[in-house]
């Protein structure tokens, strides 16, 4: 790190995600910030609103030269700009060239795991992936559960996508982010193990939603690290328009058009689902454990209203931990290295409308617990 307070450059720092991250980091009071984006006036307004040791810097993430100038002097570059597919790996290459550590709220976009060597990179430090991958650790306290353990996770959301959000969401489906209808079982990914979309009640959502099994690479990594016997992940849809649009995309329907047209379709569909309703994001994790002392079921539910702000908080925690020297050198996924309880504390502190609930169920003696996927209800 350079002398004095660490300088964190927030790329896309006046957008919905970046502005939330910048507010969290400014509130910490121990960092200098550089707010960057293509619009220098917007960056300057954001910097002025934050006050303190905050400066503005123009940064066009489509230009390597511009990114190189922005990253110079930074100790950490926090990448919150998008769409990721347009930017590829240019931001993290600029951070590496400047000798800065790197944090990305997405997966880093690009084939190379840079920066490496003497630097630190934390990828996938957002809501999903990111916070979603912390759920198994929260329920197991980061330790291998005794006996057999089965984890089931859900992400249910309602709200209109932005163009950038739609682009990145579609990109994640195309880049092998997960495997449809698969589950983790006894150390292996079992394809086609689960049926398709169906209606379910999910803790934290007051009515049935359509859930679709989609085993993420993030969950596979956590299941392997924690020694889980089984793991499943479901994406939930509160309405049919978005799910219909994604099905058109998955089927290769020629009417879906190119990337811009497909993104516009997703934006339109998500807007129709959310029309006249309050937006929300729910992450729910269920851990069923069986051992010599019997069986238990433990749940955690995180519910918030602003997915961009929640992503920004997770990204800010990752940048903070890297700047404090608490993350080892090398390339890491956020769910493996961030302090799970610390992330929850930051969400509660900076987003008061975010509610985190834990619950434990211990079945009566001699009663085998039902599949927690099927018995989920409202907390």
C-alpha positions, 0 to 999 in steps of 0.5 A, spaced: 500 500 500 502 507 498 503 511 504 497 515 508 490 512 508 489 507 502 486 510 496 480 506 493 478 508 486 470 506 485 469 505 477 462 506 476 462 510 482 456 514 481 451 509 478 446 505 482 451 500 485 458 504 485 454 510 489 452 505 494 459 502 495 462 509 495 457 511 501 459 505 505 466 506 504 466 514 505 462 512 512 468 508 514 472 514 515 479 511 513 479 511 506 481 516 500 476 515 495 476 516 487 470 516 484 470 514 476 466 514 470 465 516 463 461 523 465 466 527 469 460 532 471 456 526 475 463 523 478 464 530 481 457 531 483 458 524 487 464 526 490 462 533 492 456 530 496 460 525 499 465 530 502 471 529 506 477 525 502 473 524 496 476 526 489 473 525 482 476 522 476 474 521 469 474 513 467 471 510 460 471 503 462 471 502 454 478 505 454 485 502 456 488 508 456 483 512 460 482 506 465 490 506 466 490 513 468 484 512 473 488 506 476 494 510 477 495 511 485 490 507 487 491 502 492 484 498 490 480 499 484 473 497 486 469 495 479 462 497 479 461 499 472 457 495 466 455 492 462 460 487 464 460 484 457 462 490 454 468 492 459 471 485 458 477 484 463 480 491 461 479 494 468 482 488 472 488 489 467 489 496 468 489 495 476 494 490 475 498 495 471 498 500 476 500 495 482 493 496 485 489 490 488 482 489 485 475 488 487 469 486 482 462 486 484 461 481 478 465 475 476 471 479 473 469 477 466 475 475 462 479 468 461 485 470 465 485 470 473 489 477 473 491 480 477 495 475 480 502 474 483 503 480 489 496 483 488 490 481 491 483 480 487 476 479 489 471 477 484 463 476 484 463 481 490 455 482 489 448 480 491 448 474 486 454 471 486 457 474 492 452 474 498 448 468 496 455 464 497 455 466 504 449 463 506 452 456 507 457 459 511 452 462 515 448 456 517 455 452 518 459 457 521 464 456 516 465 449 519 464 442 516 457 440 519 457 433 523 454 427 519 450 429 513 448 436 511 444 438 505 443 445 503 438 448 499 438 456 497 433 460 493 434 467 490 427 470 489 426 478 486 421 482 484 423 489 480 425 492 473 432 491 470 436 496 468 439 495 461 446 494 464 443 489 469 439 485 464 445 485 459 449 482 465 444 477 467 444 474 460 451 474 460 451 470 466 447 465 463 451 464 457 458 463 460 456 457 464 455 460 471 451 454 473 447 448 471 440 448 470 436 442 473 443 439 477 444 438 484 451 437 488 451 430 491 456 426 494 462 430 491 459 431 484 455 435 480 449 431 478 446 433 471 438 433 470 437 430 477 431 435 479 425 437 475 424 444 472 420 450 474 414 449 479 410 453 484 413 453 491 412 457 498 419 460 500 421 463 506 421 471 506 416 471 500 408 471 502 405 467 496 407 462 492 413 463 486 415 459 480 422 456 482 427 453 477 433 449 479 440 452 477 446 449 481 451 455 481 458 454 480 459 458 487 455 453 490 459 448 488 465 451 491 462 452 497 459 445 498 466 442 496 469 446 501 464 445 507 463 438 505 456 438 504 452 431 502 447 435 498 446 442 495 441 445 491 440 452 488 433 455 485 432 462 482 425 464 484 420 468 479 414 473 482 410 473 475 411 470 469 413 475 464 421 475 466 421 467 466 417 467 459 423 472 456 428 468 459 425 461 456 425 465 449 433 466 450 434 459 453 431 456 447 434 460 442 428 463 439 430 467 433 425 472 435 429 474 441 434 478 436 441 480 438 444 482 445 441 489 445 434 486 443 434 480 448 436 485 454 430 490 452 426 484 452 428 482 459 427 489 461 420 490 459 418 483 462 421 485 469 417 491 468 411 488 467 412 483 473 413 489 477 408 494 475 404 497 481 408 492 486 414 494 491 420 491 489 424 486 493 430 481 493 430 475 498 435 470 499 433 464 503 438 458 505 436 452 509 441 447 512 438 440 514 443 436 518 443 429 521 447 426 526 448 422 532 444 427 536 438 427 531 436 432 525 435 439 525 433 444 520 436 451 520 434 457 516 437 464 514 433 469 510 435 476 507 430 480 505 432 487 502 428 492 497 434 495 493 438 489 489 443 495 487 444 498 493 445 491 496 450 489 491 454 495 493 454 494 500 457 487 499 462 490 494 464 495 499 466 490 504 470 486 499 474 493 498 475 495 505 477 488 507 482 488 501 485 495 503 485 493 510 490 487 508 485 482 511 485 478 504 491 473 502 494 475 496 492 471 489 485 471 486 479 469 490 471 469 490 468 473 495 464 468 498 470 464 500 474 470 503 469 475 506 467 475 513 460 473 513 457 476 519 461 482 517 457 483 511 450 482 514 452 487 519 454 492 514 447 491 510 444 492 517 447 498 518 447 501 511 441 499 509 436 499 514 430 496 510 434 490 509 432 484 514 436 478 516 432 472 520 435 466 523 431 460 525 432 453 527 427 447 527 428 441 531 424 435 529 421 431 535 424 424 537 423 419 532 420 424 526 424 424 520 424 431 517 421 433 511 425 435 505 426 443 507 425 444 499 418 442 499 416 445 506 418 452 506 413 457 508 413 464 511 417 466 517 
